[in-house]
Amino acid sequence: MRKPIATTMLGAASFLIFTAMVHADEIRVLSTQATEEAYRELVPQFEKASGHEVTTVFTGTLDANKRLAAGETYDLLIMSAPSIDEHIKDGKVVPGSRVDLARSGIGVGVKAGAPKPDIGTTDALKKTLLAAKSIGYSTGPSGVYMVGLFQRMGIADEIRHKLKQTPTGVFVGSIIASGEAEIGFQQVSELSHFAGVDYVGALPADIQQFTTFSSGIIAGAKTADAAKALVKFITAPAAAAAFKKRGMEPG
């Protein structure tokens, strides 16, 4: 019986990456949450193939920046591409080490079982927001974009009193599922499969914003080579399916 092509390719990738490795390392990773589900699927495969151990802290963008500023030590950083670039400029990430993993648009969700509002056009979304009792958004890249979008749509003042921003590291899906937010916005990869949330869809194409999430080697990393091997593994062609099924576009 033939093995699935993806499995065969992943096995080949593993062989090419790890045949030269002679010892196992612990790789410490600091990551924001947009790529978390795909990453959690792929890392056990990497650990099995390489013998390395991966320890990962998942948190929000603001908290990740605070951890780095406080001097916490890691080998690999996964964040939005602009954030990686900023950390290259401030000397925390090695120049030339940025690798793009995947990109995600912004999605819309409501509490499971609630009527799904019309978000098919920008005008329909505007009407939905004006009618909503409460609106959830994040402190991450999607939240920053949505605040600007509300202003461009000319409704920022009208909806200001019903905006609910989650603390760093807290998924918008959690306040949608609890009923605290009637409608909410976050990266498709973070919202589309969240328990207790019915995914409505992505923002209309004319106002959609895609964010690329990337990795970078932390300056002074103790296991830089092993971290590079991890990045190579999760960006191999056979790994693309893990990102695609979470609504992300690999690369």
C-alpha positions as CSV (number, residue, x, y, z in Angstrom):
1,M,0.0,0.0,0.0
2,R,1.4,3.4,-1.0
3,K,2.1,6.0,1.7
4,P,0.3,9.4,1.2
5,I,2.5,11.8,-0.9
6,A,2.6,14.4,1.9
7,T,3.8,11.8,4.4
8,T,6.5,10.6,2.0
9,M,7.6,14.2,1.3
10,L,7.8,15.0,5.0
11,G,9.8,11.9,5.7
12,A,12.2,12.9,2.9
13,A,12.5,16.4,4.3
14,S,13.2,15.0,7.7
15,F,16.0,12.8,6.3
16,L,17.7,15.6,4.5
17,I,17.5,18.0,7.5
18,F,18.6,15.6,10.2
19,T,21.1,13.1,8.8
20,A,24.0,15.4,9.8
21,M,22.8,15.9,13.4
22,V,24.7,14.1,16.1
23,H,23.1,15.3,19.3
24,A,19.8,16.7,20.5
25,D,19.1,20.2,21.8
26,E,16.4,22.0,23.6
27,I,15.0,24.8,21.4
28,R,13.3,27.6,23.3
29,V,10.7,29.4,21.2
30,L,8.7,32.6,21.9
31,S,5.6,32.8,19.6
32,T,2.5,34.8,19.2
33,Q,-0.7,32.9,18.6
34,A,-1.7,33.2,14.9
35,T,0.4,30.2,13.8
36,E,-0.2,28.2,17.1
37,E,-2.5,25.5,15.8
38,A,-0.5,24.6,12.8
39,Y,2.7,24.8,14.8
40,R,1.4,22.4,17.4
41,E,0.6,19.9,14.7
42,L,4.1,20.1,13.2
43,V,6.4,20.4,16.1
44,P,5.8,16.8,17.5
45,Q,6.7,15.5,14.0
46,F,9.9,17.6,14.1
47,E,10.8,16.4,17.6
48,K,10.3,12.7,16.6
49,A,12.4,13.2,13.4
50,S,15.2,15.2,15.0
51,G,15.4,14.1,18.6
52,H,15.4,17.8,19.6
53,E,13.0,19.0,22.3
54,V,11.0,22.2,21.6
55,T,9.7,24.3,24.5
56,T,7.4,27.1,23.4
57,V,5.8,30.0,25.1
58,F,2.6,31.3,23.3
59,T,1.5,34.8,24.1
60,G,0.2,38.0,22.7
61,T,2.3,40.5,20.8
62,L,2.5,43.0,23.6
63,D,3.5,40.4,26.2
64,A,6.1,38.9,23.8
65,N,7.7,42.3,23.4
66,K,7.7,42.8,27.2
67,R,9.4,39.4,27.7
68,L,12.1,40.3,25.2
69,A,12.6,43.7,26.7
70,A,12.9,42.1,30.2
71,G,15.8,39.9,28.9
72,E,14.1,36.5,28.8
73,T,16.2,34.2,26.7
74,Y,14.9,32.2,23.7
75,D,16.4,30.7,20.5
76,L,13.6,31.5,18.0
77,L,11.0,34.2,17.8
78,I,7.7,33.9,15.8
79,M,5.7,37.1,15.3
80,S,4.3,39.2,12.6
81,A,6.8,40.1,9.9
82,P,6.9,43.8,10.8
83,S,7.6,42.9,14.4
84,I,10.4,40.6,13.5
85,D,11.9,43.4,11.4
86,E,11.6,45.8,14.3
87,H,13.5,43.3,16.5
88,I,16.2,43.0,13.9
89,K,16.6,46.7,14.0
90,D,16.8,46.8,17.8
91,G,19.4,44.0,17.8
92,K,17.2,41.2,19.4
93,V,16.9,39.1,16.2
94,V,19.8,38.2,14.0
95,P,19.9,40.1,10.7
96,G,19.1,37.9,7.7
97,S,17.4,35.2,9.8
98,R,13.8,36.2,9.1
99,V,11.8,33.4,7.4
100,D,8.1,33.9,6.4
101,L,5.9,31.0,7.7
102,A,2.4,31.9,6.6
103,R,0.0,34.8,6.3
104,S,-3.6,35.2,7.5
105,G,-6.4,37.6,6.8
106,I,-8.9,38.9,9.4
107,G,-12.0,36.9,10.2
108,V,-15.4,37.5,11.9
109,G,-17.1,35.4,14.4
110,V,-20.3,35.3,16.6
111,K,-21.3,33.1,19.5
112,A,-22.2,29.6,18.5
113,G,-25.9,29.4,17.6
114,A,-26.4,33.1,17.1
115,P,-27.6,34.5,13.8
116,K,-24.8,35.1,11.4
117,P,-24.8,38.8,10.4
118,D,-24.2,40.1,6.8
119,I,-20.6,41.0,6.3
120,G,-20.6,40.4,2.5
121,T,-19.8,43.9,1.6
122,T,-18.2,46.9,3.3
123,D,-21.5,48.6,3.5
124,A,-23.2,45.5,5.0
125,L,-20.4,45.2,7.5
126,K,-20.8,48.8,8.5
127,K,-24.5,48.3,9.1
128,T,-23.7,45.2,11.1
129,L,-21.3,47.0,13.4
130,L,-23.7,49.9,14.0
131,A,-26.4,47.4,15.0
132,A,-24.1,45.2,17.2
133,K,-24.4,45.5,21.0
134,S,-20.7,44.8,21.6
135,I,-17.6,44.3,19.4
136,G,-14.5,42.4,20.3
137,Y,-11.0,42.9,18.9
138,S,-7.4,42.1,19.9
139,T,-4.3,43.9,20.9
140,G,-2.4,42.2,18.1
141,P,-2.0,43.2,14.4
142,S,-5.7,42.5,13.6
143,G,-6.9,44.7,16.4
144,V,-4.6,47.6,15.4
145,Y,-5.9,47.3,11.8
146,M,-9.6,47.1,12.9
147,V,-9.3,50.3,15.0
148,G,-8.0,52.1,11.9
149,L,-10.7,50.5,9.8
150,F,-13.5,51.8,12.1
151,Q,-12.1,55.3,11.7
152,R,-11.9,55.0,7.9
153,M,-15.5,53.7,7.8
154,G,-16.5,56.8,9.7
155,I,-18.1,54.9,12.6
156,A,-15.4,55.1,15.3
157,D,-17.2,57.6,17.5
158,E,-20.5,55.8,17.1
159,I,-19.2,52.4,18.2
160,R,-16.5,53.4,20.7
161,H,-18.7,52.7,23.7
162,K,-19.3,49.1,22.6
163,L,-15.7,48.1,21.8
164,K,-14.1,45.4,23.9
165,Q,-10.4,44.7,23.5
166,T,-9.0,41.5,24.9
167,P,-5.8,41.6,27.0
168,T,-2.6,40.5,25.3
169,G,-2.6,36.8,24.9
170,V,-6.3,36.4,25.2
171,F,-8.2,35.2,22.2
172,V,-11.1,37.3,20.9
173,G,-13.0,34.0,20.6
174,S,-13.1,33.7,24.3
175,I,-15.2,36.8,24.8
176,I,-17.4,35.9,21.8
177,A,-18.1,32.4,23.3
178,S,-18.9,33.9,26.7
179,G,-21.3,36.4,25.2
180,E,-19.3,39.4,26.3
181,A,-18.9,40.4,22.6
182,E,-21.7,39.9,20.2
183,I,-19.3,40.0,17.2
184,G,-15.5,39.8,17.1
185,F,-12.5,40.1,14.8
186,Q,-9.2,38.3,14.8
187,Q,-6.9,36.5,12.5
188,V,-8.8,33.8,10.6
189,S,-6.3,31.2,11.9
190,E,-7.2,32.1,15.5
191,L,-11.0,32.6,15.2
192,S,-12.2,30.1,12.5
193,H,-12.0,27.0,14.7
194,F,-12.5,28.5,18.2
195,A,-14.8,26.4,20.5
196,G,-18.1,28.2,21.1
197,V,-17.7,30.5,18.1
198,D,-19.5,30.3,14.8
199,Y,-17.2,31.6,12.1
200,V,-19.0,34.0,9.8
201,G,-16.2,34.6,7.3
202,A,-13.4,36.9,6.3
203,L,-13.6,40.6,5.8
204,P,-14.7,41.8,2.4
205,A,-11.8,41.7,-0.1
206,D,-11.7,45.5,-0.5
207,I,-11.0,46.1,3.2
208,Q,-9.1,42.8,4.0
209,Q,-5.7,43.0,5.6
210,F,-3.3,40.1,5.4
211,T,-0.5,39.8,8.0
212,T,2.6,37.7,7.4
213,F,3.9,35.8,10.3
214,S,7.6,35.0,10.4
215,S,10.4,33.6,12.4
216,G,13.8,35.0,13.4
217,I,16.8,33.6,15.3
218,I,17.3,35.4,18.6
219,A,20.6,37.1,19.0
220,G,22.8,35.0,21.2
221,A,20.7,31.9,20.7
222,K,22.2,28.8,22.3
223,T,20.8,26.4,19.8
224,A,20.7,28.5,16.6
225,D,21.4,25.5,14.3
226,A,18.6,23.4,15.8
227,A,16.3,26.4,15.6
228,K,17.1,26.8,11.9
229,A,16.3,23.1,11.4
230,L,12.9,23.6,13.1
231,V,12.1,26.5,10.8
232,K,13.2,24.5,7.7
233,F,10.9,21.7,8.8
234,I,7.8,23.8,9.4
235,T,8.3,25.6,6.1
236,A,8.9,22.5,4.0
237,P,6.3,21.9,1.2
238,A,4.8,18.9,3.1
239,A,4.1,21.2,6.1
240,A,1.9,23.5,4.0
241,A,-1.3,21.6,4.7
242,A,-1.1,22.3,8.4
243,F,-1.3,26.0,7.7
244,K,-3.9,25.8,4.9
245,K,-6.5,24.0,7.0
246,R,-6.3,26.8,9.5
247,G,-7.1,29.4,6.9
248,M,-3.5,30.5,6.4
249,E,-1.5,30.8,3.2
250,P,2.0,29.2,3.6
251,G,5.1,31.2,2.9
